[in-house]
Amino acid sequence: ICLDGVLKNFNETKPNQWKEIIFIVFDMPVHNAIFENRLGKLRKLYEGLFNVNQKKNIRIHEFELIDNIQKEFKYVNDRYVEEIGKGGPGIMLIKANSKYEGETVNHLLEYKKEYIGKAKIIGLVEGVKQYYQYLGKFKCQTDQGKIFYCSKDIPDDIRKKYHFKFKQCMFIEKGVPQINDILHYRSTIMIKNGTVPRDAIYKDFSKSD
């Protein structure tokens, strides 16, 4: 049975962490059913499939129906602020009567807090498929010495100014980030005690001092 959800209380530095993690389920991938029907089927399945002990670690998210999100956006935003205040990542908006999609689309939106940061570029990694022999991602280092990679939203006109051969960057055209330049990124999730972005999104760059 395939369930769609998020993990809560994940702490990668804590021993026996899996015993404390809660899997919050918000959907069930049934591609030919609308959301309300999927949610109803999920609730019946949940009650019949999981025992009391399992329900401590697996829970179904409770939804609220918003009739008109434009008219009630202040209420939605208040809920967002409330969740952020509790240390949560934000809220999710799912359109009623919508079919299941395994990605973020216009009827499945995540309203999350955004983090902005900077890091030094310390490496260039070749891409795959359409970016073969071009830039795939930047290898970056934070001020705390933590390493992460940034590949999302790098414009094609930047990627194709890096020329790779045998996985080595052989030539870089002008006007794009170089090794030791500063990468500006944004992210909705920070890990390793808030020091490293997960799925960093390219924003801009600046020259190193």
Stockholm file with secondary structure:
# STOCKHOLM 1.0

chainA/1-209         ICLDGVLKNFNETKPNQWKEIIFIVFDMPVHNAIFENRLGKLRKLYEGLFNVNQKKNIRIHEFELIDNIQKEFKYVNDRYVEEIGKGGPGIMLIKANSKYEGETVNHLLEYKKEYIGKAKIIGLVEGVKQYYQYLGKFKCQTDQGKIFYCSKDIPDDIRKKYHFKFKQCMFIEKGVPQINDILHYRSTIMIKNGTVPRDAIYKDFSKSD
#=GR chainA/1-209 SS CCCEEEEESCCTTSTTGGGTCEEEEEECCCTTSCHHHHHHHHHHHHHHHCCHHHHTTEEECCCCCCSCTTTTHHHHHHHHHHHHHTTCCEEEEECTTCCCCSSCBTTEEEEECCEEEEEEEEEEEECCGGGTTSEEEEEEECTTSCEEEEEETCCHHHHTTEEEETTEEEEECTTSCCTTCEEEEEESEEETTTTEEESEEEEEEECCC
#=GC SS_cons         CCCEEEEESCCTTSTTGGGTCEEEEEECCCTTSCHHHHHHHHHHHHHHHCCHHHHTTEEECCCCCCSCTTTTHHHHHHHHHHHHHTTCCEEEEECTTCCCCSSCBTTEEEEECCEEEEEEEEEEEECCGGGTTSEEEEEEECTTSCEEEEEETCCHHHHTTEEEETTEEEEECTTSCCTTCEEEEEESEEETTTTEEESEEEEEEECCC
//
